[in-house]
């Protein structure tokens, strides 16, 4: 056993980890923690924003996964610690084991579903026991105190995000059972599990500031006073990481994904009006364990507080 802090993150596609948890990863790396990222698919079905790379699409050369493999490597390099420590990045089951399932909306737009052209090895169709065992092996190796993944809806309904939640949740349970598949390693129980979130107040404040700076397109033009379907009420937020010191690194990592993110307009345009601080704070709901909060009983600034 080691006294080193160990953080495990389970994300669905390359770029998900940076958007939601990039500053958190950089912070804990800089503080000497072991940070392990498991990516479940290579994002082969993603939309391509760079016209000259359109040929990589699934319905053409079908080479986007290999390209995004390079993008995530660049992103992880951007997040490395001052001492050179880097994220321990793994592909669930090995690169190419599970393929991006794609996403389409149901006719009534009440839920997302896999793309009709999803392949047989699409992550959504993965055998839960098989996929969980891949993760059990990693959990028992790196022995994290803290696991971060998505909520049961995958934050916004993408099938692969939902599946990542299911796999991470099941694997965390199985990894702790002493008699479960001993050949996968010595049993290990994770102290805390967090679900990624975006605090409602943070989104509204950011949108108001962007509007005041003349940026009407921030976060896709969402109304700061209107409905925010992806926001989590502040009362449900258990921890918030102030990653201000790592915001530049996070944005550099985001820029490593030009096929997926346009930092100058639309969804990610807040960088134009607010700079890198727009992406500096990351929020979490607690799904397992007790969390030591600050002296006033508010939101914890540390995922490891009290461990």
Residue pairs with C-beta under 8 A, 6 or more apart in sequence:
1 143
2 143
4 32
4 33
4 34
5 28
5 31
5 32
5 33
5 34
5 145
5 146
5 304
5 307
6 33
6 34
6 36
6 142
6 143
6 144
6 145
6 146
7 24
7 25
7 28
7 33
7 34
7 35
7 36
7 144
7 145
7 146
7 148
7 303
7 304
8 36
8 38
8 138
8 139
8 142
8 144
8 146
8 147
8 148
8 190
9 17
9 21
9 25
9 35
9 36
9 37
9 38
9 147
9 148
9 149
10 38
10 40
10 92
10 135
10 147
10 148
10 149
10 164
10 167
10 168
11 17
11 20
11 21
11 37
11 38
11 39
11 40
11 149
11 164
12 39
12 40
12 41
12 123
12 150
12 154
12 158
12 160
12 161
12 163
12 164
13 39
13 40
13 41
13 42
13 43
13 46
13 68
13 100
13 160
14 39
14 42
14 43
14 68
14 69
14 71
14 72
14 75
14 257
14 260
15 43
15 68
15 71
15 72
15 75
15 254
15 257
15 260
15 261
16 39
16 161
17 25
17 37
17 39
17 72
17 75
18 75
18 79
18 250
18 253
18 254
18 256
18 257
19 254
19 261
19 279
20 155
20 196
20 282
21 148
21 196
21 282
22 75
22 79
22 243
22 246
22 249
22 250
22 253
22 254
22 279
22 282
23 241
23 243
23 246
23 247
23 249
23 250
23 279
23 280
23 281
23 282
24 148
24 241
24 243
24 282
24 303
25 35
25 37
25 79
25 87
26 79
26 81
26 243
26 246
26 249
26 250
27 241
27 243
27 245
27 246
28 35
28 303
29 35
29 79
29 80
29 81
29 85
29 86
29 87
30 81
30 82
30 246
32 81
32 85
33 304
34 88
34 142
34 144
35 87
35 88
36 87
36 88
36 89
36 90
36 138
36 142
36 144
37 76
37 87
37 88
37 89
37 90
38 90
38 91
38 92
38 135
38 138
39 72
39 89
39 90
39 91
39 92
40 91
40 92
40 98
40 123
40 131
40 160
40 163
40 164
40 167
41 65
41 92
41 98
41 99
41 100
41 101
41 123
41 160
42 64
42 65
42 66
42 68
42 69
42 91
42 95
42 96
42 99
42 100
43 64
43 65
43 68
43 100
43 260
44 58
44 62
44 64
44 65
44 68
44 99
44 100
45 58
45 64
45 99
45 100
45 101
45 102
45 103
45 115
45 118
46 64
46 68
46 100
46 259
46 260
47 260
48 54
48 56
48 57
48 64
48 259
49 258
49 259
49 260
49 261
49 262
50 258
50 259
53 67
53 259
54 60
55 61
55 63
56 62
56 63
56 64
56 67
56 259
57 64
58 64
58 102
58 117
59 117
64 259
65 96
65 99
65 100
67 259
68 257
68 259
68 260
69 95
71 256
71 257
71 258
71 259
71 260
72 89
72 256
73 89
74 253
74 256
75 253
75 254
75 256
75 257
76 86
76 87
76 89
76 253
77 86
78 249
78 252
78 253
78 256
79 86
79 87
79 246
79 249
79 250
79 253
80 86
80 87
88 142
90 138
91 97
92 98
92 131
92 134
92 135
92 167
93 130
93 131
93 134
97 121
97 134
98 121
98 122
98 123
98 126
98 131
99 118
99 119
99 121
99 122
99 123
100 122
100 123
100 160
101 114
101 115
101 118
101 122
101 123
101 124
101 125
101 159
101 160
101 163
102 114
102 115
102 117
102 118
102 122
103 112
103 113
103 114
103 115
103 157
103 158
103 159
103 160
104 112
104 113
104 114
104 115
104 116
105 111
105 112
105 113
106 112
106 113
111 157
112 156
112 157
112 158
112 159
113 159
114 122
114 124
114 125
114 159
118 124
118 125
123 131
123 159
123 160
123 163
123 164
124 159
124 160
124 162
124 163
126 163
126 167
128 166
128 167
128 170
131 163
131 167
131 171
132 167
132 170
132 171
132 174
133 171
133 174
133 181
133 184
134 171
135 167
135 168
135 171
135 175
136 171
136 174
136 175
136 180
136 181
136 184
136 185
137 184
137 185
139 147
139 171
139 172
139 175
139 188
139 190
140 175
140 184
140 185
140 186
140 187
140 188
141 185
143 188
144 190
145 190
145 191
145 192
145 304
145 307
146 190
146 191
146 192
146 193
146 194
146 303
146 304
146 307
147 168
147 172
147 190
147 192
147 193
147 194
148 193
148 194
148 195
148 196
148 284
148 303
149 164
149 165
149 168
149 169
149 193
149 194
149 195
149 196
150 161
150 162
150 164
150 165
150 195
150 196
151 165
151 195
151 196
151 197
151 285
151 287
152 162
152 165
153 161
153 162
154 160
154 161
154 162
154 163
154 164
154 165
155 161
155 196
155 197
155 230
156 229
156 230
165 195
168 193
169 193
169 287
172 190
172 193
172 288
174 180
174 181
175 184
175 187
175 188
175 189
175 190
176 187
176 188
176 189
176 190
177 187
178 187
180 187
190 288
191 288
191 289
191 307
192 286
192 288
192 289
192 291
192 303
192 307
193 286
193 287
193 288
193 289
194 238
194 239
194 284
194 285
194 286
194 287
194 303
195 284
195 285
195 286
195 287
196 282
196 283
196 284
197 232
197 236
197 237
197 283
197 284
197 285
198 230
198 231
198 232
198 283
199 231
199 232
199 234
199 237
199 240
199 281
199 283
200 228
200 231
200 232
200 233
200 234
201 234
202 281
202 283
203 219
203 222
203 224
203 228
203 230
203 231
204 224
204 225
204 228
204 231
206 218
206 219
206 270
206 274
206 278
207 218
207 219
207 222
207 223
207 224
207 270
208 224
209 273
209 274
210 218
210 219
210 269
210 270
210 273
210 274
210 278
211 218
211 224
213 273
213 274
214 273
215 269
215 270
215 272
215 273
215 274
217 265
217 266
217 269
218 269
218 270
218 273
218 274
219 267
219 269
219 270
220 266
220 267
222 228
232 283
232 285
236 285
237 283
237 284
237 285
237 299
238 284
238 285
238 286
238 291
238 293
238 299
238 300
239 283
239 284
239 286
239 291
239 299
239 300
239 301
239 302
239 303
239 305
240 281
240 282
240 283
240 284
240 299
240 300
240 301
241 281
241 282
241 283
241 284
241 301
241 302
241 303
242 280
242 281
242 301
243 250
243 280
243 281
243 282
244 277
244 280
244 281
246 280
247 275
247 276
247 277
247 279
247 280
248 276
250 276
250 279
250 280
251 263
251 271
251 276
251 279
254 261
254 263
254 268
254 279
255 261
255 263
261 267
261 268
262 268
263 269
263 271
263 272
264 271
264 272
265 272
270 278
270 279
271 278
271 279
284 303
290 306
291 300
291 305
291 306
292 300
292 305
292 306
293 299
293 300
293 305
294 300
294 301
